[in-house]
């Protein structure tokens, strides 16, 4: 099920954009994720897409590409914007988020992460993301509202929350998704909890 939600009050929400960057520099397409620095006050340690708040009259595309350069060091001229995925919101916060889809022909060795914001950069293949063995539904221990959503457990990484919802939507829209067990519930590991915001 597509769990992305449109923000009903986008005009009053803080505007933001994230870059969903597909790398075709390898034998199979991969998606670029960042692991946020432990020193960050917001979502520390979580796996995210590059992105942030829109500046002035920037378009979502301009914001997403700029933030990717600031966080990961990929020059804008190396990024080819393809379009947008469905708008969504960051639960628990008044952020209206536009996911921008783009392609990039580089590799992870060419990334130069800003260590104040990014602990590490990860390229995860689409094959790994669609593998049913890597799919699950997340939960948070002690979450009184019992909110859940799609998640990905790949290598030693756990992708959940907004990032997982956008990834899930992309896989579905692209026709890549494979059937997976949505009844497999996994508690979010403490390493990836950060400041909880869904």
Beta strands, then each sheet from edge to edge (+ up, - down):
strand 1: 14-23
strand 2: 30-36
strand 3: 47-48
strand 4: 50-53
strand 5: 79-84
strand 6: 88-90
strand 7: 95-104
strand 8: 118-125
strand 9: 135-139
strand 10: 149-154
strand 11: 157-159
strand 12: 185-187
sheet 1: 3+ 2- 1+ 4-
sheet 2: 3+ 2- 1+ 7+ 5-
sheet 3: 3+ 2- 1+ 7+ 6-
sheet 4: 3+ 2- 8+
sheet 5: 11+ 10- 9+ 12+
end
